[in-house]
Amino acid sequence: QVELVESGGGLVQAGGSLRLSCSASGIALRNTGMHWFRQAPGKQRELVATMTAEGRMDFADSVKGRFTFSSLVTNHRVTLQMDSLKPEDTVVYYCNVKIGPLYDYWGQGTQVTVSS
């Protein structure tokens, strides 16, 4: 059984930093790759960051230069380092793993709130 659990969200002032972690059981993140999405109320989920199984990292233009993946990547934990946070980064962040066309796993989400 696959389970994804996000942690590390919280309240931070603008310009501050947070580290979001995705902990996985039942799969090996190094083999599958993973994504971080975020979603504001009433809006579609937005792809924020991707780490592929080959180790390639991609980021949305809105977070490029501010977000990165921690070098401490294991089969069961991936951490997103978020720096220079802005009030518009205030949303719920989700960990996601897609395996082929059939499997699409999501965590429960973690709230990030950036105060101005």
C-alpha positions as CSV (number, residue, x, y, z in Angstrom):
1,Q,0.0,0.0,0.0
2,V,1.4,3.4,-1.0
3,E,1.2,6.3,1.4
4,L,2.6,9.8,1.0
5,V,2.7,12.2,4.0
6,E,3.7,15.8,3.8
7,S,5.2,17.7,6.7
8,G,7.0,20.9,7.4
9,G,4.3,23.4,6.5
10,G,3.5,26.3,8.8
11,L,3.5,30.1,9.3
12,V,6.5,32.2,8.2
13,Q,7.1,35.8,7.5
14,A,7.7,37.0,4.0
15,G,11.3,36.5,3.0
16,G,11.6,33.5,5.3
17,S,12.2,29.8,4.6
18,L,10.4,26.5,5.1
19,R,11.3,22.9,4.3
20,L,8.6,20.6,3.2
21,S,9.2,16.9,3.3
22,C,7.4,14.1,1.5
23,S,7.6,10.8,3.3
24,A,6.7,7.7,1.3
25,S,5.9,4.2,2.2
26,G,5.2,1.4,-0.3
27,I,7.3,2.9,-3.1
28,A,10.9,4.0,-3.7
29,L,11.0,7.7,-4.6
30,R,14.3,7.4,-6.3
31,N,12.7,4.9,-8.7
32,T,9.5,6.8,-9.4
33,G,10.4,10.5,-9.1
34,M,7.9,12.8,-7.5
35,H,6.2,16.1,-7.8
36,W,5.1,18.9,-5.6
37,F,1.9,20.7,-6.4
38,R,0.1,23.5,-4.7
39,Q,-3.5,24.6,-4.7
40,A,-5.2,27.8,-3.6
41,P,-8.9,27.7,-2.7
42,G,-11.1,27.8,-5.8
43,K,-8.1,27.3,-8.2
44,Q,-6.6,24.3,-10.0
45,R,-3.6,22.6,-8.6
46,E,-0.4,24.1,-9.9
47,L,2.8,22.0,-10.5
48,V,5.5,23.6,-8.5
49,A,8.5,21.2,-8.7
50,T,9.5,17.9,-10.2
51,M,12.3,15.5,-9.4
52,T,12.5,12.7,-12.0
53,A,13.8,9.2,-11.4
54,E,16.9,10.2,-13.4
55,G,17.5,13.0,-10.9
56,R,16.5,15.9,-13.1
57,M,14.8,18.8,-11.2
58,D,12.4,21.2,-12.7
59,F,10.6,24.2,-11.1
60,A,7.7,26.4,-12.1
61,D,8.7,29.9,-13.2
62,S,6.9,31.3,-10.2
63,V,9.3,29.6,-7.8
64,K,12.5,29.2,-9.8
65,G,15.5,30.5,-8.0
66,R,13.7,30.3,-4.6
67,F,12.7,26.6,-4.3
68,T,15.0,23.7,-4.6
69,F,15.3,20.1,-3.6
70,S,17.4,19.2,-0.6
71,S,20.4,17.0,-1.5
72,L,19.3,14.6,1.2
73,V,17.1,12.5,-1.0
74,T,16.3,8.9,-0.1
75,N,13.9,6.3,-1.4
76,H,11.4,7.3,1.3
77,R,11.9,11.0,1.8
78,V,12.3,14.0,-0.4
79,T,12.6,17.6,0.9
80,L,11.7,20.8,-0.8
81,Q,13.6,23.8,0.4
82,M,11.6,27.0,0.0
83,D,13.5,30.3,0.4
84,S,12.5,33.9,0.0
85,L,8.9,33.0,0.5
86,K,6.2,35.5,-0.6
87,P,2.6,36.0,0.6
88,E,1.5,34.5,-2.8
89,D,3.1,31.2,-1.8
90,T,0.4,30.8,0.8
91,V,-1.5,27.7,-0.3
92,V,-1.7,24.0,0.5
93,Y,1.2,22.0,-0.9
94,Y,0.8,18.3,-2.0
95,C,3.3,15.6,-2.6
96,N,2.5,13.5,-5.7
97,V,3.8,10.3,-7.4
98,K,2.7,9.2,-10.8
99,I,3.5,5.7,-12.0
100,G,2.6,5.1,-15.6
101,P,-1.0,6.0,-16.7
102,L,-2.7,4.1,-14.0
103,Y,-1.2,5.1,-10.7
104,D,-1.5,8.6,-9.2
105,Y,-0.8,9.0,-5.5
106,W,-1.3,12.1,-3.4
107,G,-0.6,13.1,0.1
108,Q,-3.1,14.9,2.3
109,G,-1.4,18.2,1.9
110,T,0.4,20.7,4.2
111,Q,-0.5,24.3,4.7
112,V,2.0,27.0,4.1
113,T,1.2,30.5,5.2
114,V,3.4,33.5,4.5
115,S,2.6,36.7,6.3
116,S,3.5,40.1,4.8
